[in-house]
Amino acid sequence: MIGNYSLPAVSAFKPLLMCLLAAAISACSAPPKQPDDYEVSSASLPDVSHQAKPTPTRSGSVNRQSLVLASLEQGNHHPAIAALFHQAEQARQKHQWRKALKYLDQARQIQPRNAAVLYRQAWVNLRLGQASQAEQLLLRAKVFSSRDQNLTRRLDWLLADALDAQGKGKKAREARNRATR
């Protein structure tokens, strides 16, 4: 007997005390990063390189479709997104555009507000000749990229390509002007 309590009564509370102790300890640790916790910036976009011969637009100017993405998997991303970008890059290297788009669609399901995911989807859609879909993706990406001017410029360059491909020369020039400011 301890004080006025018998030993069996104290041991009945032992599981409850252990649970409280475990809860207190776990509350002290930082929660794991969630997909939306990763910062999206222009650094999370793939690099571009020039093709040997730039492609002229209908208006005669050179567009940025003559730029080739160096890799779909570049940047600092949530591990699930990075894995999907890697798979999309492997499909891109084999010119399996629909397969690459499938992986990027999965990435967008995880991070629907990630402008870098939307940028990649738009780029692949443009390669597939789906300029209207690319335009819609880029406009959505611009909503989520407003804090990063470099990211917004990259989106505007690709948007200009999508608009040019649809014969919207005036809007394409406006997008290019925004990109060069």
C-alpha positions in Angstrom: 0.0 0.0 0.0 1.4 3.4 -1.0 -0.2 6.3 0.9 -3.9 5.7 0.8 -3.7 3.9 -2.5 -3.1 0.2 -3.0 -0.5 -0.9 -5.6 -3.1 -2.6 -7.9 -5.0 0.8 -8.3 -1.8 2.6 -9.4 -0.8 -0.1 -11.9 -4.3 0.3 -13.5 -3.4 3.8 -14.5 0.0 2.8 -15.9 -1.2 2.4 -19.6 -2.9 5.8 -19.4 0.3 7.4 -18.1 2.3 5.8 -20.8 -0.1 7.1 -23.5 0.1 10.6 -22.1 3.9 10.4 -22.0 4.1 9.2 -25.6 1.7 12.0 -26.7 3.8 14.6 -25.0 7.0 13.4 -26.6 5.4 13.2 -30.1 4.1 16.7 -29.7 7.7 18.0 -29.4 8.8 16.7 -32.8 8.2 18.6 -36.1 5.6 17.1 -38.4 6.9 15.7 -41.7 6.7 18.0 -44.7 3.5 17.8 -46.7 3.5 18.1 -50.5 2.2 21.7 -50.3 4.9 22.7 -47.9 7.6 22.7 -50.7 8.4 26.1 -52.0 7.8 26.5 -55.8 10.1 28.9 -57.6 11.7 29.3 -60.9 14.5 27.1 -59.5 12.0 24.3 -59.5 11.6 24.5 -63.2 13.8 22.6 -65.6 16.6 24.3 -67.5 16.2 25.0 -71.2 18.7 24.7 -74.0 18.5 26.1 -77.5 18.0 23.8 -80.5 20.3 24.3 -83.4 17.7 26.0 -85.6 15.0 28.2 -83.9 11.5 27.8 -85.1 9.9 30.9 -86.6 6.3 31.7 -85.7 3.6 32.7 -88.1 4.4 36.3 -87.6 8.1 35.6 -88.5 9.5 36.1 -85.0 11.4 33.3 -83.2 9.5 31.7 -80.5 10.7 29.8 -77.4 9.4 26.5 -78.6 12.8 26.3 -80.1 14.0 25.9 -76.5 14.2 22.3 -75.3 13.7 21.4 -71.7 16.9 19.9 -70.3 15.0 17.6 -67.9 11.5 17.2 -66.5 12.9 16.1 -63.1 15.0 19.1 -62.1 14.3 21.1 -58.9 13.6 20.6 -55.2 10.3 18.8 -54.8 8.4 16.6 -52.4 9.7 13.0 -52.8 6.5 11.7 -54.4 6.6 14.6 -56.9 10.3 14.0 -57.6 9.6 10.3 -58.3 6.8 11.2 -60.8 9.0 13.8 -62.5 11.7 11.2 -62.8 9.3 8.8 -64.5 8.0 11.6 -66.7 11.6 12.4 -67.7 12.3 8.8 -68.6 9.1 8.7 -70.8 10.1 12.1 -72.4 13.5 10.7 -73.3 11.8 7.9 -75.2 9.4 10.4 -76.8 6.5 8.7 -75.0 4.6 12.0 -74.5 1.3 10.5 -73.4 3.1 8.4 -70.7 5.0 11.5 -69.5 1.7 13.4 -69.3 0.2 10.5 -67.3 2.9 10.9 -64.7 2.6 14.7 -64.6 -1.2 14.3 -64.1 -0.5 12.1 -61.1 1.9 14.8 -59.8 -0.8 17.4 -60.2 -3.3 15.3 -58.2 -0.8 15.4 -55.3 0.0 19.1 -55.7 -2.8 20.8 -57.7 -1.4 24.3 -57.0 2.2 23.6 -57.9 3.1 25.9 -60.8 6.1 23.8 -61.7 3.9 20.8 -62.2 1.5 22.8 -64.3 4.4 24.2 -66.4 5.7 20.8 -67.2 2.2 19.6 -68.1 1.8 22.6 -70.4 5.1 22.0 -72.1 4.2 18.3 -72.8 0.8 19.3 -74.0 2.4 21.8 -76.4 4.7 19.1 -77.7 1.5 17.0 -78.3 0.0 19.9 -80.3 -2.6 20.6 -77.6 -1.9 24.4 -77.4 -5.3 25.3 -76.0 -4.8 22.9 -73.1 -1.3 24.2 -72.6 -2.6 27.8 -72.4 -5.2 26.8 -69.8 -2.5 25.1 -67.7 -0.2 28.1 -67.9 -2.9 30.6 -67.0 -3.7 28.4 -63.9 0.0 28.2 -63.1 0.3 32.0 -63.2 -2.3 32.3 -60.5 -0.1 30.2 -58.2 3.2 31.8 -59.2 2.5 35.5 -58.4 5.2 35.7 -55.7 8.1 34.7 -58.0 8.7 37.0 -60.9 11.2 34.7 -62.6 8.7 31.8 -62.5 6.0 34.1 -63.9 8.4 35.1 -66.7 9.1 31.5 -67.6 5.3 30.8 -67.7 4.7 33.8 -69.9 7.4 32.6 -72.4 5.7 29.3 -72.7 2.3 30.9 -72.8 3.4 33.0 -75.7 4.4 29.8 -77.6 1.0 28.3 -76.8 -0.8 31.4 -78.0 1.3 31.5 -81.2 0.5 27.9 -81.9 -3.2 28.9 -81.8 -2.7 31.9 -84.1 -3.2 34.4 -81.3 -0.3 36.6 -82.3 -1.4 39.8 -80.5 -1.8 37.9 -77.1 1.4 36.1 -77.7 3.3 39.4 -78.2 1.7 40.7 -75.0 2.9 37.6 -73.1 6.4 38.0 -74.5 6.4 41.6 -73.5 5.5 40.6 -69.9 8.2 38.0 -69.9 10.9 40.5 -70.9 10.0 43.2 -68.3 
